[in-house]
Amino acid sequence: MAASDEFVFYLIDQLAPFGAVSPRRMFGGHGLFRDRLMIGLIADETLYLKADDACRATFEAKGATPFTYLRAGKRVALSYFSVPAEVLDDRDALSSWAEAALAAARRGARRR
């Protein structure tokens, strides 16, 4: 699940128009945080952003797939979806996706 430091720094730079994002090492990858909320994770050189019912269909329409891992021999999907290369390379589009991820994280925090 590792991600290179160079990829993490690239993502932080790409997300600059969105605002201050803090990476934290976790589980061999990185979590991305804004306003103390986890909005994304980086695993195997892939950025995954938080999604919920309000933005999942938009993400999926662009080809995004959920982050999955094996637990006790079963595949588990989390509510984080891959960001397509064309979105990663477009700072405005990436900022828009990050805003949607932040909104999803805020809605999730309110439910808890």
MODELLER restraints for C-alpha pairs under 7 A, 6 or more apart:
rsr = mdl.restraints
at = mdl.atoms
rsr.add(forms.Gaussian(group=physical.xy_distance, feature=features.Distance(at['CA:1:A'], at['CA:28:A']), mean=5.36, stdev=0.5))
rsr.add(forms.Gaussian(group=physical.xy_distance, feature=features.Distance(at['CA:1:A'], at['CA:29:A']), mean=5.32, stdev=0.5))
rsr.add(forms.Gaussian(group=physical.xy_distance, feature=features.Distance(at['CA:1:A'], at['CA:43:A']), mean=4.63, stdev=0.5))
rsr.add(forms.Gaussian(group=physical.xy_distance, feature=features.Distance(at['CA:1:A'], at['CA:44:A']), mean=4.93, stdev=0.5))
rsr.add(forms.Gaussian(group=physical.xy_distance, feature=features.Distance(at['CA:2:A'], at['CA:28:A']), mean=5.04, stdev=0.5))
rsr.add(forms.Gaussian(group=physical.xy_distance, feature=features.Distance(at['CA:2:A'], at['CA:29:A']), mean=4.68, stdev=0.5))
rsr.add(forms.Gaussian(group=physical.xy_distance, feature=features.Distance(at['CA:2:A'], at['CA:43:A']), mean=5.62, stdev=0.5))
rsr.add(forms.Gaussian(group=physical.xy_distance, feature=features.Distance(at['CA:2:A'], at['CA:44:A']), mean=5.26, stdev=0.5))
rsr.add(forms.Gaussian(group=physical.xy_distance, feature=features.Distance(at['CA:3:A'], at['CA:29:A']), mean=5.69, stdev=0.5))
rsr.add(forms.Gaussian(group=physical.xy_distance, feature=features.Distance(at['CA:3:A'], at['CA:42:A']), mean=6.47, stdev=0.5))
rsr.add(forms.Gaussian(group=physical.xy_distance, feature=features.Distance(at['CA:3:A'], at['CA:43:A']), mean=5.57, stdev=0.5))
rsr.add(forms.Gaussian(group=physical.xy_distance, feature=features.Distance(at['CA:3:A'], at['CA:44:A']), mean=5.17, stdev=0.5))
rsr.add(forms.Gaussian(group=physical.xy_distance, feature=features.Distance(at['CA:3:A'], at['CA:45:A']), mean=5.00, stdev=0.5))
rsr.add(forms.Gaussian(group=physical.xy_distance, feature=features.Distance(at['CA:4:A'], at['CA:45:A']), mean=6.94, stdev=0.5))
rsr.add(forms.Gaussian(group=physical.xy_distance, feature=features.Distance(at['CA:7:A'], at['CA:45:A']), mean=6.59, stdev=0.5))
rsr.add(forms.Gaussian(group=physical.xy_distance, feature=features.Distance(at['CA:12:A'], at['CA:21:A']), mean=6.60, stdev=0.5))
rsr.add(forms.Gaussian(group=physical.xy_distance, feature=features.Distance(at['CA:14:A'], at['CA:91:A']), mean=5.45, stdev=0.5))
rsr.add(forms.Gaussian(group=physical.xy_distance, feature=features.Distance(at['CA:15:A'], at['CA:91:A']), mean=6.56, stdev=0.5))
rsr.add(forms.Gaussian(group=physical.xy_distance, feature=features.Distance(at['CA:15:A'], at['CA:94:A']), mean=6.83, stdev=0.5))
rsr.add(forms.Gaussian(group=physical.xy_distance, feature=features.Distance(at['CA:15:A'], at['CA:95:A']), mean=6.08, stdev=0.5))
rsr.add(forms.Gaussian(group=physical.xy_distance, feature=features.Distance(at['CA:17:A'], at['CA:95:A']), mean=6.52, stdev=0.5))
rsr.add(forms.Gaussian(group=physical.xy_distance, feature=features.Distance(at['CA:18:A'], at['CA:95:A']), mean=4.95, stdev=0.5))
rsr.add(forms.Gaussian(group=physical.xy_distance, feature=features.Distance(at['CA:20:A'], at['CA:34:A']), mean=6.66, stdev=0.5))
rsr.add(forms.Gaussian(group=physical.xy_distance, feature=features.Distance(at['CA:21:A'], at['CA:32:A']), mean=6.36, stdev=0.5))
rsr.add(forms.Gaussian(group=physical.xy_distance, feature=features.Distance(at['CA:21:A'], at['CA:33:A']), mean=5.55, stdev=0.5))
rsr.add(forms.Gaussian(group=physical.xy_distance, feature=features.Distance(at['CA:21:A'], at['CA:34:A']), mean=5.08, stdev=0.5))
rsr.add(forms.Gaussian(group=physical.xy_distance, feature=features.Distance(at['CA:22:A'], at['CA:32:A']), mean=5.61, stdev=0.5))
rsr.add(forms.Gaussian(group=physical.xy_distance, feature=features.Distance(at['CA:22:A'], at['CA:33:A']), mean=5.05, stdev=0.5))
rsr.add(forms.Gaussian(group=physical.xy_distance, feature=features.Distance(at['CA:22:A'], at['CA:34:A']), mean=6.44, stdev=0.5))
rsr.add(forms.Gaussian(group=physical.xy_distance, feature=features.Distance(at['CA:23:A'], at['CA:30:A']), mean=6.03, stdev=0.5))
rsr.add(forms.Gaussian(group=physical.xy_distance, feature=features.Distance(at['CA:23:A'], at['CA:31:A']), mean=5.56, stdev=0.5))
rsr.add(forms.Gaussian(group=physical.xy_distance, feature=features.Distance(at['CA:23:A'], at['CA:32:A']), mean=4.59, stdev=0.5))
rsr.add(forms.Gaussian(group=physical.xy_distance, feature=features.Distance(at['CA:23:A'], at['CA:33:A']), mean=6.29, stdev=0.5))
rsr.add(forms.Gaussian(group=physical.xy_distance, feature=features.Distance(at['CA:24:A'], at['CA:30:A']), mean=5.20, stdev=0.5))
rsr.add(forms.Gaussian(group=physical.xy_distance, feature=features.Distance(at['CA:24:A'], at['CA:31:A']), mean=5.16, stdev=0.5))
rsr.add(forms.Gaussian(group=physical.xy_distance, feature=features.Distance(at['CA:24:A'], at['CA:32:A']), mean=6.50, stdev=0.5))
rsr.add(forms.Gaussian(group=physical.xy_distance, feature=features.Distance(at['CA:25:A'], at['CA:31:A']), mean=6.36, stdev=0.5))
rsr.add(forms.Gaussian(group=physical.xy_distance, feature=features.Distance(at['CA:29:A'], at['CA:42:A']), mean=5.68, stdev=0.5))
rsr.add(forms.Gaussian(group=physical.xy_distance, feature=features.Distance(at['CA:29:A'], at['CA:43:A']), mean=5.08, stdev=0.5))
rsr.add(forms.Gaussian(group=physical.xy_distance, feature=features.Distance(at['CA:30:A'], at['CA:41:A']), mean=5.59, stdev=0.5))
rsr.add(forms.Gaussian(group=physical.xy_distance, feature=features.Distance(at['CA:30:A'], at['CA:42:A']), mean=5.09, stdev=0.5))
rsr.add(forms.Gaussian(group=physical.xy_distance, feature=features.Distance(at['CA:30:A'], at['CA:43:A']), mean=6.93, stdev=0.5))
rsr.add(forms.Gaussian(group=physical.xy_distance, feature=features.Distance(at['CA:31:A'], at['CA:38:A']), mean=6.50, stdev=0.5))
rsr.add(forms.Gaussian(group=physical.xy_distance, feature=features.Distance(at['CA:31:A'], at['CA:40:A']), mean=5.83, stdev=0.5))
rsr.add(forms.Gaussian(group=physical.xy_distance, feature=features.Distance(at['CA:31:A'], at['CA:41:A']), mean=4.33, stdev=0.5))
rsr.add(forms.Gaussian(group=physical.xy_distance, feature=features.Distance(at['CA:31:A'], at['CA:42:A']), mean=6.32, stdev=0.5))
rsr.add(forms.Gaussian(group=physical.xy_distance, feature=features.Distance(at['CA:32:A'], at['CA:38:A']), mean=5.67, stdev=0.5))
rsr.add(forms.Gaussian(group=physical.xy_distance, feature=features.Distance(at['CA:32:A'], at['CA:39:A']), mean=5.77, stdev=0.5))
rsr.add(forms.Gaussian(group=physical.xy_distance, feature=features.Distance(at['CA:32:A'], at['CA:40:A']), mean=4.84, stdev=0.5))
rsr.add(forms.Gaussian(group=physical.xy_distance, feature=features.Distance(at['CA:32:A'], at['CA:41:A']), mean=5.64, stdev=0.5))
rsr.add(forms.Gaussian(group=physical.xy_distance, feature=features.Distance(at['CA:33:A'], at['CA:39:A']), mean=5.63, stdev=0.5))
rsr.add(forms.Gaussian(group=physical.xy_distance, feature=features.Distance(at['CA:37:A'], at['CA:105:A']), mean=6.38, stdev=0.5))
rsr.add(forms.Gaussian(group=physical.xy_distance, feature=features.Distance(at['CA:38:A'], at['CA:105:A']), mean=6.78, stdev=0.5))
rsr.add(forms.Gaussian(group=physical.xy_distance, feature=features.Distance(at['CA:39:A'], at['CA:49:A']), mean=5.84, stdev=0.5))
rsr.add(forms.Gaussian(group=physical.xy_distance, feature=features.Distance(at['CA:39:A'], at['CA:50:A']), mean=5.19, stdev=0.5))
rsr.add(forms.Gaussian(group=physical.xy_distance, feature=features.Distance(at['CA:39:A'], at['CA:101:A']), mean=5.47, stdev=0.5))
rsr.add(forms.Gaussian(group=physical.xy_distance, feature=features.Distance(at['CA:39:A'], at['CA:102:A']), mean=5.52, stdev=0.5))
rsr.add(forms.Gaussian(group=physical.xy_distance, feature=features.Distance(at['CA:39:A'], at['CA:105:A']), mean=6.08, stdev=0.5))
rsr.add(forms.Gaussian(group=physical.xy_distance, feature=features.Distance(at['CA:40:A'], at['CA:47:A']), mean=6.98, stdev=0.5))
rsr.add(forms.Gaussian(group=physical.xy_distance, feature=features.Distance(at['CA:40:A'], at['CA:48:A']), mean=5.41, stdev=0.5))
rsr.add(forms.Gaussian(group=physical.xy_distance, feature=features.Distance(at['CA:40:A'], at['CA:49:A']), mean=4.18, stdev=0.5))
rsr.add(forms.Gaussian(group=physical.xy_distance, feature=features.Distance(at['CA:40:A'], at['CA:50:A']), mean=5.54, stdev=0.5))
rsr.add(forms.Gaussian(group=physical.xy_distance, feature=features.Distance(at['CA:40:A'], at['CA:80:A']), mean=6.76, stdev=0.5))
rsr.add(forms.Gaussian(group=physical.xy_distance, feature=features.Distance(at['CA:41:A'], at['CA:47:A']), mean=5.98, stdev=0.5))
rsr.add(forms.Gaussian(group=physical.xy_distance, feature=features.Distance(at['CA:41:A'], at['CA:48:A']), mean=5.26, stdev=0.5))
rsr.add(forms.Gaussian(group=physical.xy_distance, feature=features.Distance(at['CA:41:A'], at['CA:49:A']), mean=6.55, stdev=0.5))
rsr.add(forms.Gaussian(group=physical.xy_distance, feature=features.Distance(at['CA:42:A'], at['CA:48:A']), mean=6.17, stdev=0.5))
rsr.add(forms.Gaussian(group=physical.xy_distance, feature=features.Distance(at['CA:46:A'], at['CA:82:A']), mean=6.69, stdev=0.5))
rsr.add(forms.Gaussian(group=physical.xy_distance, feature=features.Distance(at['CA:47:A'], at['CA:82:A']), mean=5.72, stdev=0.5))
rsr.add(forms.Gaussian(group=physical.xy_distance, feature=features.Distance(at['CA:47:A'], at['CA:83:A']), mean=5.76, stdev=0.5))
rsr.add(forms.Gaussian(group=physical.xy_distance, feature=features.Distance(at['CA:48:A'], at['CA:67:A']), mean=6.83, stdev=0.5))
rsr.add(forms.Gaussian(group=physical.xy_distance, feature=features.Distance(at['CA:48:A'], at['CA:80:A']), mean=5.20, stdev=0.5))
rsr.add(forms.Gaussian(group=physical.xy_distance, feature=features.Distance(at['CA:48:A'], at['CA:81:A']), mean=4.66, stdev=0.5))
rsr.add(forms.Gaussian(group=physical.xy_distance, feature=features.Distance(at['CA:48:A'], at['CA:82:A']), mean=4.17, stdev=0.5))
rsr.add(forms.Gaussian(group=physical.xy_distance, feature=features.Distance(at['CA:48:A'], at['CA:83:A']), mean=5.81, stdev=0.5))
rsr.add(forms.Gaussian(group=physical.xy_distance, feature=features.Distance(at['CA:49:A'], at['CA:80:A']), mean=4.89, stdev=0.5))
rsr.add(forms.Gaussian(group=physical.xy_distance, feature=features.Distance(at['CA:49:A'], at['CA:81:A']), mean=5.27, stdev=0.5))
rsr.add(forms.Gaussian(group=physical.xy_distance, feature=features.Distance(at['CA:49:A'], at['CA:82:A']), mean=6.52, stdev=0.5))
rsr.add(forms.Gaussian(group=physical.xy_distance, feature=features.Distance(at['CA:49:A'], at['CA:83:A']), mean=6.99, stdev=0.5))
rsr.add(forms.Gaussian(group=physical.xy_distance, feature=features.Distance(at['CA:49:A'], at['CA:98:A']), mean=6.98, stdev=0.5))
rsr.add(forms.Gaussian(group=physical.xy_distance, feature=features.Distance(at['CA:49:A'], at['CA:101:A']), mean=5.75, stdev=0.5))
rsr.add(forms.Gaussian(group=physical.xy_distance, feature=features.Distance(at['CA:50:A'], at['CA:79:A']), mean=5.82, stdev=0.5))
rsr.add(forms.Gaussian(group=physical.xy_distance, feature=features.Distance(at['CA:50:A'], at['CA:80:A']), mean=4.33, stdev=0.5))
rsr.add(forms.Gaussian(group=physical.xy_distance, feature=features.Distance(at['CA:50:A'], at['CA:81:A']), mean=6.49, stdev=0.5))
rsr.add(forms.Gaussian(group=physical.xy_distance, feature=features.Distance(at['CA:50:A'], at['CA:101:A']), mean=4.63, stdev=0.5))
rsr.add(forms.Gaussian(group=physical.xy_distance, feature=features.Distance(at['CA:50:A'], at['CA:104:A']), mean=6.39, stdev=0.5))
rsr.add(forms.Gaussian(group=physical.xy_distance, feature=features.Distance(at['CA:50:A'], at['CA:105:A']), mean=6.57, stdev=0.5))
rsr.add(forms.Gaussian(group=physical.xy_distance, feature=features.Distance(at['CA:51:A'], at['CA:79:A']), mean=5.50, stdev=0.5))
rsr.add(forms.Gaussian(group=physical.xy_distance, feature=features.Distance(at['CA:51:A'], at['CA:80:A']), mean=5.67, stdev=0.5))
rsr.add(forms.Gaussian(group=physical.xy_distance, feature=features.Distance(at['CA:51:A'], at['CA:81:A']), mean=6.63, stdev=0.5))
rsr.add(forms.Gaussian(group=physical.xy_distance, feature=features.Distance(at['CA:51:A'], at['CA:101:A']), mean=5.72, stdev=0.5))
rsr.add(forms.Gaussian(group=physical.xy_distance, feature=features.Distance(at['CA:51:A'], at['CA:104:A']), mean=5.76, stdev=0.5))
rsr.add(forms.Gaussian(group=physical.xy_distance, feature=features.Distance(at['CA:52:A'], at['CA:79:A']), mean=6.72, stdev=0.5))
rsr.add(forms.Gaussian(group=physical.xy_distance, feature=features.Distance(at['CA:52:A'], at['CA:104:A']), mean=5.72, stdev=0.5))
rsr.add(forms.Gaussian(group=physical.xy_distance, feature=features.Distance(at['CA:55:A'], at['CA:100:A']), mean=6.52, stdev=0.5))
rsr.add(forms.Gaussian(group=physical.xy_distance, feature=features.Distance(at['CA:63:A'], at['CA:84:A']), mean=6.84, stdev=0.5))
rsr.add(forms.Gaussian(group=physical.xy_distance, feature=features.Distance(at['CA:64:A'], at['CA:81:A']), mean=5.60, stdev=0.5))
rsr.add(forms.Gaussian(group=physical.xy_distance, feature=features.Distance(at['CA:64:A'], at['CA:82:A']), mean=4.86, stdev=0.5))
rsr.add(forms.Gaussian(group=physical.xy_distance, feature=features.Distance(at['CA:64:A'], at['CA:83:A']), mean=5.88, stdev=0.5))
rsr.add(forms.Gaussian(group=physical.xy_distance, feature=features.Distance(at['CA:64:A'], at['CA:84:A']), mean=6.31, stdev=0.5))
rsr.add(forms.Gaussian(group=physical.xy_distance, feature=features.Distance(at['CA:65:A'], at['CA:81:A']), mean=5.13, stdev=0.5))
rsr.add(forms.Gaussian(group=physical.xy_distance, feature=features.Distance(at['CA:65:A'], at['CA:82:A']), mean=5.34, stdev=0.5))
rsr.add(forms.Gaussian(group=physical.xy_distance, feature=features.Distance(at['CA:66:A'], at['CA:77:A']), mean=6.07, stdev=0.5))
rsr.add(forms.Gaussian(group=physical.xy_distance, feature=features.Distance(at['CA:66:A'], at['CA:78:A']), mean=6.35, stdev=0.5))
rsr.add(forms.Gaussian(group=physical.xy_distance, feature=features.Distance(at['CA:66:A'], at['CA:79:A']), mean=6.53, stdev=0.5))
rsr.add(forms.Gaussian(group=physical.xy_distance, feature=features.Distance(at['CA:66:A'], at['CA:80:A']), mean=5.58, stdev=0.5))
rsr.add(forms.Gaussian(group=physical.xy_distance, feature=features.Distance(at['CA:66:A'], at['CA:81:A']), mean=4.25, stdev=0.5))
rsr.add(forms.Gaussian(group=physical.xy_distance, feature=features.Distance(at['CA:66:A'], at['CA:82:A']), mean=6.26, stdev=0.5))
rsr.add(forms.Gaussian(group=physical.xy_distance, feature=features.Distance(at['CA:67:A'], at['CA:77:A']), mean=5.74, stdev=0.5))
rsr.add(forms.Gaussian(group=physical.xy_distance, feature=features.Distance(at['CA:67:A'], at['CA:78:A']), mean=5.63, stdev=0.5))
rsr.add(forms.Gaussian(group=physical.xy_distance, feature=features.Distance(at['CA:67:A'], at['CA:80:A']), mean=5.64, stdev=0.5))
rsr.add(forms.Gaussian(group=physical.xy_distance, feature=features.Distance(at['CA:67:A'], at['CA:81:A']), mean=5.83, stdev=0.5))
rsr.add(forms.Gaussian(group=physical.xy_distance, feature=features.Distance(at['CA:67:A'], at['CA:82:A']), mean=6.85, stdev=0.5))
rsr.add(forms.Gaussian(group=physical.xy_distance, feature=features.Distance(at['CA:68:A'], at['CA:75:A']), mean=6.41, stdev=0.5))
rsr.add(forms.Gaussian(group=physical.xy_distance, feature=features.Distance(at['CA:68:A'], at['CA:76:A']), mean=5.33, stdev=0.5))
rsr.add(forms.Gaussian(group=physical.xy_distance, feature=features.Distance(at['CA:68:A'], at['CA:77:A']), mean=4.30, stdev=0.5))
rsr.add(forms.Gaussian(group=physical.xy_distance, feature=features.Distance(at['CA:68:A'], at['CA:78:A']), mean=6.20, stdev=0.5))
rsr.add(forms.Gaussian(group=physical.xy_distance, feature=features.Distance(at['CA:69:A'], at['CA:75:A']), mean=5.61, stdev=0.5))
rsr.add(forms.Gaussian(group=physical.xy_distance, feature=features.Distance(at['CA:69:A'], at['CA:76:A']), mean=5.43, stdev=0.5))
rsr.add(forms.Gaussian(group=physical.xy_distance, feature=features.Distance(at['CA:69:A'], at['CA:77:A']), mean=6.75, stdev=0.5))
rsr.add(forms.Gaussian(group=physical.xy_distance, feature=features.Distance(at['CA:70:A'], at['CA:76:A']), mean=6.04, stdev=0.5))
rsr.add(forms.Gaussian(group=physical.xy_distance, feature=features.Distance(at['CA:87:A'], at['CA:93:A']), mean=5.51, stdev=0.5))
rsr.add(forms.Gaussian(group=physical.xy_distance, feature=features.Distance(at['CA:87:A'], at['CA:94:A']), mean=5.38, stdev=0.5))
rsr.add(forms.Gaussian(group=physical.xy_distance, feature=features.Distance(at['CA:88:A'], at['CA:94:A']), mean=5.74, stdev=0.5))
